[in-house]
Amino acid sequence: MKIKRILSMTFALVMLLGMAAGMSQTAYAEGNTTEITPTKTSGTMTITLTIAAAHSVTVTPGEHMTKTADSGEASQSNLSGAMADVVYTANEGYYFPTDYNVTAVNGISVTRNSYTQITVSGTPTADATIALTAPTAKTTPDAPTTAAAADCTTADNNDGKLTGVTTAMEYKKSDAADWTAGTDRDITGLAPGTYYVRVKATDTTLASDNQELTIKGFISYTVTFKVVNGSWNDEALTGEQTVTLTGHEGDTLKLAENQIPAVGGKAAANYKAGSWDTEPSTETAITAATTYTYSYAAKDGISQTVTFKVVNGSWDDGTADDKTITLIGHEGDILKLTADQIPAVGSKPAANYQAGSWDVTPSTESAIATPTTFTYTYEAVISYITASGDGQEYRIDSNGDLIFTIKRSVNDDLTFANFRSAALDGQTLGTGDYETAQGSLIFTLKAAKAEALSLGTHTLTFTFSDGTATATFTVRPVAGSFEDVATPSKTFTFKKVWEGGSEKSIDFTLYKLGDTVYHHGFDKKIISKTEWQYNAWFSEAVACYVIEEPVEGYKTRYENVGVYAGITDRCCDGGTIVNYKVPKTGDEADLTLWLGCVLAGLTIISIAVYAGKRKKAHSR
C-alpha cells in the first residue's frame, strides 16, 4: 500500500514538472496507473493528485440461502468505489417475503428482487459488514379433499376420470414421474390405477400433501341360463337367457334373485320337472363367464280307458256298438277327452224313444284318472195317439154315438188311468156327454151331444196326466137336404120372375151354410120386362142359397134345377125365384096353383123355424 502511494506521488510530481506552462490536469488513481497525455504543446498544466481511501465489504448470508455463482464475492476489499453486486437465492422450501428488510451498513444495502432472490450492492463509505436475514420457510398446506375419482365403465377401461381438480392443483398417476396441472374441468380418458392430487407449490407454500384417489377398472362376466326338454316358467322367455354382471376391480359379482329364471313348470310333452347341472345361487361369486343348464326329466307313461255306451237307440253315425278310447300320457299329466273323442248322439232314437241324456256328461274339462264309462240313454217318447175314430163323420138324425180309441206310445196299460178330461172345440165336456172304457182308452161321444153340433168339422181334445191327443169328426146334414148337397163355386146365379106385374123392387139375402154370405160382386141383367138374372161371385168357393122377403101382394115360389131339384124352401145356384100375386076376390086363379103355393109357404115356414134354431141369419 505504501509503495503504491509513493509511486503515485512520484508520478504526480514528474507530471507536474514536465508539463508545459499554462496546462492544468487533475488525476485520480485508485491503485491503477493512469496515463495523461497533454493536449497542448505550450503553456502550463496543473495536475492535482487525490488519493482516495480503500474500504472492504463483508456479506454474511443467513441460513437457507445460496449465493449465485455469477455474482460478486461475499467478501470484497480495497474498494475505493462501488462493490460488485452479490446475489443470493433462497433455498428450496424458503422464500423472501415481500416485507423482507436488512438495514443498510456504510453505504451497503440489500434489495429484494423476488420471492427467491435478493441483491447486496452499494459503495462503501467505510469498511462494512452486513448480515443477511434468513428467508422464511414455506408452509405445507393440507391435502385437497374436493377431488374425486370416477371408475371406468367399459371393457376398454379407458374412460375413468378425476373431478374437482382445479387450476390450483396438479395430479399424476402414482407411477408417473411428472405432475400435470389441473384445468378446472373433469380429467377424462384415464386408465385404472392410483392417482395423486395435490395443491401446487406457490412462492410462499410448498406443494400440499397428496390426496390419493383410485380409479377402478371395469369388470364384466356373462352368465348364461339354458333349458332342455321344456321351457322357462315365464312364457315370455324363450331360448337361452343371458345376464351380464358388471362391476369394478375388487367387487364380488353375484346374481340377484330376479336374474335367475324360474323353471320347472313348463316341461315339454312326456317330460317332468328336473334339475340344474349346478344350482345358481345369489350367494355364489361369479368370477368368470358361467353357464347353468336346467334339464327336465323324462316322464313315465300312463293311460286310461274310456268307454261310451248307447241305450234305446244309436250314435248319430248310425252305429250302436260301444266306443272305446284310450287316453295316453305320462306321469303327472291330467288326462282329458278331446271334443272329437266324444261321440255325437241324440238324433237316432229307437222307435217310441226320443233324445235322452248321459248318466254323466262327458266333458273336455273333466280329468280322467280311472277307467271310465259314459252311458247315453234315449228316453221313451210318451205320446198319445187316436188309434181309431179320427176323421169319422156323423150324420144328423142318425142317432149313432161317435167312438174313439186312444193309445199311449209306451206302457199303453196306463192310458186309461192317466185320462183326465175331454174338450170339444176348446170347451170342456161334461161327464154326461161321453163315456170311457178300458182297453187303451175307449171314448164314446154320445149322439145327443153330436146332434146339437153345427154342420162341419169339430175337434176333440183328450187330456192325460202326461200328454194329450186329438181327433176330428165331421157333422153332416140330413141326407138329401140342401145342406147335404155341396156345390163349391165362386159364382152364384139365379133368376127372378114376376107374374102378374112388373115390379122392380128386390129384397133378398144370400146365405151359405151357417152364416150370411157377403158377396164379392153382384150383377143384374134384365132379360125381359118381368125377368131378371142375377150373378154374384165371391172370393172363395161357397155353397149358397137365397131367401127373398115377400113383396106386398105377392107370394114367392122357388124353382130349383139340377142337384137342387125338389128343394123348395130356397133358391139355389141356377134356380128361379117366381113372384106371383095372391088371388083376390073376383080374380081368376088357378086353385091348384094357389093351394100349391099355400103348401109351399107352410113348408118354408116350417123349415125356417127349424133352421132358425141352428143358423144365424143376417139380413143385408
C-alpha positions in Angstrom: 0.0 0.0 0.0 2.8 2.5 0.9 4.7 1.6 -2.2 1.6 2.4 -4.3 1.2 5.7 -2.6 5.0 6.7 -3.2 4.7 5.8 -6.8 1.6 7.8 -7.2 3.2 10.8 -5.6 6.3 10.5 -7.7 4.2 10.1 -10.8 2.3 13.2 -10.0 5.4 15.3 -9.4 7.0 14.2 -12.6 3.9 15.1 -14.5 3.8 18.4 -12.8 7.4 19.3 -13.7 7.3 18.1 -17.2 4.2 19.7 -18.4 4.2 22.8 -20.4 3.4 26.1 -18.9 -0.3 27.0 -18.8 -1.7 23.4 -18.7 -3.6 22.0 -15.7 -5.0 18.4 -15.1 -6.3 16.6 -12.1 -5.8 12.8 -11.9 -7.2 10.3 -9.5 -5.7 7.0 -9.0 -7.2 4.1 -7.2 -4.5 1.6 -7.3 -4.3 1.8 -11.1 -1.9 3.5 -13.4 -3.3 6.5 -15.3 -1.6 7.8 -18.3 -2.1 11.5 -19.0 -1.3 12.9 -22.5 -1.2 16.7 -22.8 -3.3 18.1 -25.5 -1.4 21.4 -25.7 2.2 21.9 -26.7 2.8 25.0 -24.7 1.5 26.5 -21.5 1.3 25.3 -18.0 -0.5 22.0 -16.9 -1.5 21.6 -13.4 -2.0 18.1 -12.1 -3.8 17.6 -8.8 -3.4 14.1 -7.4 -6.1 13.0 -4.8 -5.6 9.6 -3.3 -9.0 8.1 -2.1 -9.2 5.8 0.9 -9.8 2.0 0.2 -12.6 0.0 2.0 -13.7 -3.6 2.4 -17.2 -5.1 2.4 -18.1 -8.4 4.0 -21.6 -10.1 3.4 -22.7 -12.6 6.0 -25.5 -14.7 4.5 -28.4 -16.1 6.6 -29.4 -19.7 6.7 -31.3 -21.3 3.8 -29.9 -19.1 1.1 -27.2 -19.6 -1.6 -25.1 -17.1 -3.5 -25.4 -17.3 -7.2 -22.2 -18.3 -8.9 -22.0 -15.4 -11.3 -22.4 -12.7 -8.7 -19.8 -10.8 -6.7 -17.9 -12.3 -3.8 -19.3 -12.3 -0.3 -16.1 -10.6 0.9 -14.6 -7.7 -1.1 -11.7 -5.4 -0.1 -9.6 -2.4 -1.2 -12.8 -0.9 -2.6 -12.4 2.7 -3.5 -15.8 2.7 -5.3 -18.9 0.5 -5.7 -18.7 -3.1 -4.7 -19.6 -5.9 -7.1 -23.3 -6.9 -6.6 -23.7 -10.1 -4.6 -26.9 -12.1 -5.4 -28.5 -14.7 -3.1 -31.2 -17.2 -3.9 -33.5 -18.7 -1.3 -33.0 -22.4 -0.9 -35.8 -24.9 -1.9 -38.6 -24.5 0.6 -37.9 -21.0 1.5 -38.7 -17.5 0.2 -38.1 -13.9 0.7 -41.3 -12.3 1.9 -42.5 -9.0 0.5 -41.6 -7.3 3.7 -38.0 -8.7 3.7 -35.7 -5.9 5.0 -32.0 -5.7 6.0 -30.7 -2.4 7.4 -28.0 -0.8 5.2 -24.5 -0.6 6.6 -21.9 2.1 5.5 -23.5 2.6 2.1 -24.1 -1.1 1.5 -27.8 -2.1 1.2 -30.0 -5.2 0.4 -32.6 -5.2 -2.3 -35.4 -7.9 -2.5 -35.7 -8.8 -6.2 -38.4 -11.5 -5.8 -39.6 -14.3 -3.5 -36.5 -16.2 -4.5 -33.7 -13.6 -4.8 -32.0 -10.6 -3.1 -29.1 -8.4 -4.2 -26.4 -6.8 -1.9 -24.9 -3.7 -3.5 -23.6 -0.2 -2.9 -20.4 1.9 -2.5 -18.9 1.6 0.9 -18.1 4.7 2.8 -16.1 2.7 5.3 -15.5 -0.9 5.8 -18.8 -2.6 6.1 -20.0 -6.0 7.4 -23.7 -6.7 6.6 -25.6 -9.7 7.9 -28.5 -11.0 5.8 -31.7 -12.1 7.4 -32.6 -15.7 6.6 -35.5 -16.4 4.2 -38.9 -17.6 5.5 -39.6 -21.3 5.4 -42.5 -22.2 3.1 -45.6 -23.9 4.7 -47.2 -27.2 3.5 -51.0 -27.0 3.1 -53.3 -29.9 3.8 -54.1 -32.4 1.0 -57.1 -31.4 -1.0 -60.5 -33.1 -0.3 -62.6 -31.9 -3.1 -61.2 -34.0 -5.9 -63.0 -37.3 -6.7 -62.4 -40.3 -8.9 -64.9 -42.0 -11.3 -64.3 -45.6 -12.2 -64.1 -46.9 -15.8 -67.4 -48.0 -17.2 -66.4 -50.1 -20.3 -64.4 -53.1 -21.0 -61.8 -50.9 -22.7 -61.0 -49.4 -19.3 -60.1 -46.0 -20.7 -62.9 -43.8 -19.5 -62.0 -43.2 -15.9 -61.9 -39.6 -14.7 -60.9 -37.2 -12.0 -63.3 -34.5 -11.0 -62.8 -31.4 -8.9 -59.2 -30.8 -9.9 -58.8 -27.0 -10.1 -56.1 -24.9 -11.7 -54.6 -24.6 -8.2 -54.0 -28.3 -8.2 -52.0 -30.8 -10.0 -52.3 -34.6 -10.5 -50.4 -37.6 -11.6 -50.7 -41.4 -11.7 -48.8 -42.9 -8.9 -46.2 -44.4 -11.1 -45.8 -41.3 -13.3 -42.7 -39.0 -12.9 -44.3 -35.7 -13.7 -47.2 -33.8 -12.4 -49.9 -32.4 -14.6 -51.6 -29.1 -13.8 -55.4 -29.1 -13.2 -57.7 -27.3 -15.6 -60.9 -26.7 -13.6 -62.5 -29.4 -15.9 -63.0 -33.1 -15.4 -59.9 -35.0 -16.4 -61.2 -37.8 -18.6 -59.8 -40.8 -20.5 -57.9 -42.2 -17.6 -56.9 -45.8 -17.1 -57.5 -47.7 -13.9 -55.0 -47.1 -11.1 -54.0 -44.9 -8.1 -53.8 -41.2 -8.7 -52.5 -38.4 -6.6 -53.9 -34.9 -6.4 -52.2 -32.1 -4.6 -52.3 -28.3 -4.3 -49.5 -26.9 -6.4 -46.5 -25.2 -4.7 -46.5 -21.4 -4.7 -43.9 -18.7 -4.0 -44.8 -18.9 -0.3 -46.1 -22.5 0.1 -44.9 -26.0 -0.7 -47.0 -28.5 -2.7 -49.6 -29.9 -0.4 -49.8 -33.5 0.8 -51.3 -35.9 -1.8 -55.0 -36.8 -1.9 -54.9 -40.4 -3.0 -57.7 -41.5 -5.4 -58.4 -44.8 -7.1 -60.0 -45.3 -10.4 -61.2 -48.9 -10.6 -61.1 -51.0 -13.7 -64.4 -52.2 -15.2 -65.2 -55.9 -15.0 -68.0 -57.8 -16.7 -69.0 -61.5 -16.7 -71.7 -63.2 -18.7 -74.0 -65.7 -17.1 -76.0 -67.9 -19.5 -79.0 -70.0 -18.5 -80.1 -72.9 -20.7 -83.2 -75.1 -20.5 -83.5 -78.6 -22.1 -86.7 -80.6 -22.7 -89.0 -77.8 -21.8 -89.4 -74.0 -21.3 -89.0 -71.4 -18.7 -92.0 -70.8 -16.4 -92.4 -67.3 -17.9 -93.8 -67.9 -21.3 -92.3 -64.6 -22.4 -88.9 -66.1 -22.1 -87.7 -68.3 -24.9 -84.4 -69.9 -25.6 -81.2 -69.1 -23.7 -81.4 -66.4 -21.1 -78.3 -64.2 -20.6 -77.4 -62.0 -17.7 -74.4 -59.7 -17.7 -72.9 -58.9 -14.3 -70.8 -55.7 -14.2 -68.7 -54.1 -11.5 -65.2 -52.9 -10.8 -62.0 -54.4 -9.7 -62.3 -55.7 -6.2 -66.1 -56.1 -6.4 -67.7 -59.5 -5.8 -70.2 -60.1 -8.5 -73.3 -62.2 -7.6 -76.6 -63.0 -9.2 -79.7 -61.2 -8.0 -82.8 -63.3 -7.3 -84.7 -61.9 -10.2 -81.9 -62.7 -12.6 -82.3 -66.4 -12.1 -85.2 -67.5 -14.4 -87.9 -69.6 -12.8 -88.1 -73.1 -14.3 -89.6 -76.5 -13.7 -93.2 -75.8 -14.5 -93.1 -75.9 -18.3 -91.9 -79.3 -19.3 -92.2 -80.5 -22.9 -94.5 -83.3 -23.7 -93.5 -86.5 -21.9 -91.2 -84.7 -19.5 -91.5 -83.5 -15.9 -89.6 -81.2 -13.5 -85.9 -81.8 -13.5 -82.8 -80.1 -12.1 -79.8 -77.8 -12.7 -76.4 -79.1 -13.5 -75.1 -76.6 -11.0 -77.7 -74.8 -8.8 -77.5 -71.0 -9.5 -77.4 -69.0 -6.2 -77.4 -65.5 -5.1 -74.6 -66.4 -2.7 -72.1 -67.7 -5.3 -69.4 -65.3 -6.5 -69.2 -65.0 -10.3 -65.6 -64.7 -11.3 -65.7 -65.7 -15.0 -68.2 -66.4 -17.7 -70.6 -69.1 -16.4 -73.3 -71.3 -17.8 -76.1 -73.0 -15.9 -78.3 -75.7 -17.6 -81.7 -76.9 -16.4 -82.8 -80.3 -17.8 -86.4 -81.6 -17.5 -86.6 -85.3 -16.7 -88.5 -87.8 -18.9 -91.9 -88.9 -17.5 -93.1 -92.5 -17.1 -96.1 -93.4 -19.4 -99.7 -93.6 -18.1 -103.0 -94.5 -19.8 -106.8 -94.7 -19.1 -109.6 -96.3 -21.0 -112.9 -94.5 -21.6 -116.0 -96.4 -22.9 -119.1 -94.9 -24.4 -122.4 -96.8 -24.4 -125.7 -96.0 -26.0 -129.1 -97.4 -24.9 -132.5 -97.4 -26.8 -131.0 -96.1 -30.0 -127.8 -95.4 -31.9 -125.0 -93.0 -32.2 -125.6 -90.2 -34.6 -123.3 -92.0 -37.1 -125.9 -94.9 -37.1 -123.8 -97.4 -35.2 -124.8 -98.8 -31.8 -121.7 -100.6 -30.6 -119.7 -99.4 -27.6 -117.0 -96.9 -28.5 -113.7 -97.2 -26.6 -111.0 -94.5 -26.3 -107.6 -95.0 -24.7 -106.1 -91.8 -23.3 -102.3 -91.9 -23.2 -99.9 -89.6 -21.3 -97.2 -89.5 -18.8 -97.0 -89.4 -15.0 -98.3 -86.1 -13.7 -100.4 -85.5 -16.8 -104.1 -84.8 -16.4 -105.8 -86.9 -19.0 -108.8 -85.4 -20.6 -111.1 -86.1 -23.6 -110.9 -84.0 -26.7 -114.1 -82.9 -28.4 -113.6 -85.3 -31.3 -113.3 -88.2 -28.9 -116.8 -87.8 -27.5 -119.3 -89.5 -29.9 -122.2 -87.4 -31.2 -125.5 -88.8 -30.0 -129.2 -87.9 -29.6 -130.6 -87.9 -33.1 -131.0 -91.7 -33.6 -133.5 -93.0 -31.0 -135.2 -96.3 -31.4 -139.0 -96.5 -32.1 -141.0 -94.8 -29.4 -137.9 -93.1 -28.0 -136.6 -89.6 -28.1 -133.4 -87.7 -27.2 -132.2 -88.5 -23.7 -129.2 -87.8 -21.6 -125.8 -89.1 -20.3 -125.6 -90.7 -16.9 -122.5 -88.4 -16.5 -121.9 -85.9 -19.2 -118.5 -86.4 -20.8 -116.5 -83.2 -20.9 -113.2 -82.0 -22.3 -112.7 -80.3 -18.9 -113.0 -83.4 -16.7 -109.9 -85.2 -15.6 -109.9 -89.0 -16.4 -108.0 -90.6 -13.6 -109.5 -94.1 -13.7 -111.2 -96.4 -16.3 -114.4 -94.6 -17.1 -117.7 -95.5 -18.8 -120.2 -92.9 -20.1 -123.7 -94.2 -21.0 -126.2 -92.3 -23.1 -129.8 -93.4 -22.7 -132.6 -92.3 -25.1 -135.8 -91.5 -23.2 -139.1 -93.2 -24.1 -141.4 -91.0 -26.0 -144.7 -90.6 -24.1 -147.3 -89.6 -26.5 -151.0 -90.3 -27.1 -152.5 -91.1 -30.5 -156.0 -91.6 -31.6 -155.7 -95.2 -32.9 -159.3 -95.3 -34.3 -162.2 -93.0 -34.9 -160.2 -90.0 -36.1 -161.8 -88.3 -39.1 -165.1 -90.1 -38.9 -168.4 -88.5 -40.0 -171.6 -88.0 -38.1 -174.9 -87.7 -40.0 -177.7 -85.6 -38.4 -180.7 -87.8 -37.3 -178.5 -90.9 -37.4 -178.8 -91.3 -33.6 -175.4 -93.0 -33.5 -172.6 -92.5 -31.0 -169.1 -91.5 -32.0 -166.4 -93.9 -30.7 -162.7 -93.2 -30.5 -159.7 -95.3 -29.2 -156.7 -93.5 -27.8 -153.4 -95.3 -27.1 -150.2 -94.4 -25.1 -146.9 -94.8 -27.1 -145.2 -96.5 -24.1 -147.0 -98.6 -21.5 -150.4 -98.4 -23.1 -151.9 -100.1 -20.0 -151.5 -96.7 -18.2 -153.6 -94.9 -20.8 -157.0 -95.3 -19.1 -155.6 -94.4 -15.6 -153.9 -91.3 -16.9 -157.0 -89.9 -18.6 -158.2 -86.6 -17.1 -160.7 -84.8 -19.3 -162.0 -84.1 -22.8 -162.9 -80.9 -24.6 -164.9 -80.3 -27.8 -163.8 -77.4 -29.9 -162.0 -76.0 -26.8 -164.9 -76.3 -24.4 -164.6 -78.9 -21.6 -167.2 -81.7 -22.0 -169.3 -82.7 -19.1 -169.2 -86.3 -17.9 -172.7 -86.8 -19.2 -171.6 -86.0 -22.7 -169.3 -89.0 -23.1 -168.4 -92.5 -21.7 -165.0 -94.1 -21.2 -163.9 -97.7 -21.0 -160.6 -99.5 -20.6 -158.7 -101.2 -23.5 -156.3 -98.3 -24.0 -158.9 -95.6 -23.7 -162.3 -96.2 -25.5 -164.0 -92.8 -25.6 -167.7 -92.6 -26.7 -169.2 -89.2 -27.6 -172.9 -89.6 -27.1 -175.3 -89.0 -30.1 -177.3 -86.4 -28.1 -174.2 -84.1 -27.9 -173.4 -84.7 -31.6 -176.9 -83.9 -32.7 -176.6 -80.4 -31.2 -173.5 -79.5 -33.1 -173.3 -77.3 -36.2 -172.5 -78.8 -39.5 -168.8 -79.0 -40.3 -165.6 -80.3 -38.7 -165.2 -80.5 -34.9 -162.2 -81.3 -32.7 -162.0 -83.4 -29.6 -159.0 -82.9 -27.3 -158.2 -85.7 -24.8 -156.1 -84.6 -21.8 -153.9 -87.1 -19.8 -151.7 -86.6 -16.9 -148.6 -86.7 -19.1 -149.9 -85.7 -22.6 -152.7 -85.0 -24.9 -154.3 -86.5 -28.0 -156.8 -85.1 -30.6 -159.3 -86.4 -33.0 -161.6 -84.7 -35.5 -165.0 -85.6 -36.9 -167.4 -84.0 -39.3 -171.1 -83.4 -38.7 -173.0 -83.8 -41.9 -176.6 -82.7 -42.7 -179.6 -84.9 -43.1 -179.1 -87.0 -46.2 -180.8 -85.4 -49.3 -181.2 -82.0 -47.7 -179.9 -78.8 -49.2 -177.0 -78.7 -46.7 -176.1 -82.2 -47.9 -175.5 -81.1 -51.4 -172.2 -79.2 -51.6 -171.6 -77.0 -54.6 -168.2 -75.5 -54.3 -168.3 -72.5 -56.6 -167.1 -69.0 -56.7 -170.2 -67.8 -58.5 -173.9 -67.9 -57.7 -176.6 -67.5 -60.4 -180.3 -67.3 -60.1 -183.3 -65.8 -61.8 -186.3 -63.7 -60.6 -189.6 -63.7 -62.5 -192.7 -61.5 -61.8 -196.0 -63.0 -62.7 -198.9 -60.6 -63.0 -196.9 -57.5 -62.6 -193.6 -55.7 -63.4 -192.4 -54.5 -60.1 -188.8 -53.9 -59.9 -188.3 -54.0 -56.2 -185.9 -56.7 -54.9 -185.2 -57.7 -51.4 -183.4 -60.9 -50.7 -180.4 -62.3 -48.6 -177.6 -64.6 -49.7 -176.7 -67.4 -47.3 -174.1 -70.1 -47.0 -174.2 -72.9 -44.5 -174.5 -71.4 -41.1 -173.9 -67.8 -42.0 -174.8 -64.8 -44.2 -172.7 -64.5 -47.4 -171.3 -61.2 -48.2 -170.7 -61.5 -51.9 -167.7 -60.2 -53.5 -169.5 -58.8 -56.6 -173.0 -58.5 -57.9 -174.6 -58.0 -61.3 -178.2 -57.7 -62.6 -179.1 -58.4 -66.2 -182.6 -57.6 -67.5 -183.8 -60.4 -69.7 -187.4 -59.2 -70.2 -189.9 -56.9 -68.7 -190.7 -59.3 -65.9 -187.5 -61.3 -65.8 -184.0 -60.6 -64.4 -180.9 -62.7 -64.0 -178.6 -62.2 -61.0 -174.9 -63.2 -60.7 -172.9 -63.0 -57.5 -169.3 -64.0 -57.2 -167.1 -64.5 -54.2 -163.5 -64.6 -53.0 -163.8 -68.3 -52.1 -165.8 -71.4 -53.1 -169.1 -71.5 -51.2 -172.4 -73.3 -51.4 -175.0 -70.6 -51.4 -178.8 -70.1 -51.4 -181.1 -67.1 -51.4 -184.3 -66.4 -49.4 -186.3 -63.4 -50.5 -188.6 -61.4 -48.3 -192.1 -61.4 -50.0 -193.3 -58.3 -51.7 -196.6 -57.0 -50.5 -199.4 -58.6 -52.5 -197.1 -61.3 -53.8 -196.0 -64.8 -52.9 -192.6 -66.4 -53.6 -192.1 -69.7 -55.3 -188.6 -71.3 -55.6 -187.8 -73.5 -58.6 -184.6 -75.4 -58.4 -182.8 -77.4 -61.1 -180.0 -80.0 -61.2 -178.8 -81.3 -57.9 -181.1 -78.8 -56.1 -184.3 -80.0 -57.7 -187.0 -80.7 -55.1 -185.6 -78.2 -52.6 -188.5 -75.7 -52.4 -187.7 -73.5 -49.3 -185.0 -71.5 -51.0 -183.4 -70.8 -54.3 -180.0 -72.4 -55.1 -177.4 -71.9 -57.8 -179.2 -72.0 -61.1 -182.8 -71.8 -59.6 -185.5 -69.3 -60.2 -187.5 -67.1 -57.8 -191.0 -66.6 -59.0 -193.1 -63.8 -57.6 -196.9 -64.1 -58.2 -199.9 -62.2 -56.9 -202.0 -63.5 -54.1 -205.5 -64.3 -55.5 -208.2 -61.7 -54.6 -212.0 -61.9 -54.8 -213.0 -61.8 -58.4 -209.5 -62.6 -59.7 -209.1 -65.6 -61.9 -207.0 -68.0 -60.1 -205.7 -71.4 -60.6 -206.9 -73.1 -57.4 -204.5 -75.9 -57.7 -201.6 -73.5 -58.1 -202.9 -71.4 -55.2 -203.1 -74.4 -52.9 -199.6 -75.5 -54.0 -198.3 -72.1 -53.1 -200.0 -72.3 -49.7 -198.4 -75.7 -49.1 -195.1 -74.4 -50.2 -195.4 -71.4 -47.9 -196.2 -73.7 -44.9 -193.2 -75.8 -45.8 -191.0 -72.7 -46.0 -192.2 -71.6 -42.6 -191.6 -75.0 -41.0 -188.1 -75.2 -42.4 -187.4 -71.6 -41.4 -188.4 -72.3 -37.8 -186.2 -75.4 -37.7 -183.3 -73.7 -39.4 -183.6 -70.7 -37.0 -182.5 -72.9 -34.2 -179.3 -73.8 -36.0 -178.4 -70.8 -38.0 -177.6 -67.2 -37.6 -179.3 -65.2 -40.2 -178.2 -61.7 -41.1 -180.2 -59.5 -43.4 -178.3 -57.4 -45.8 
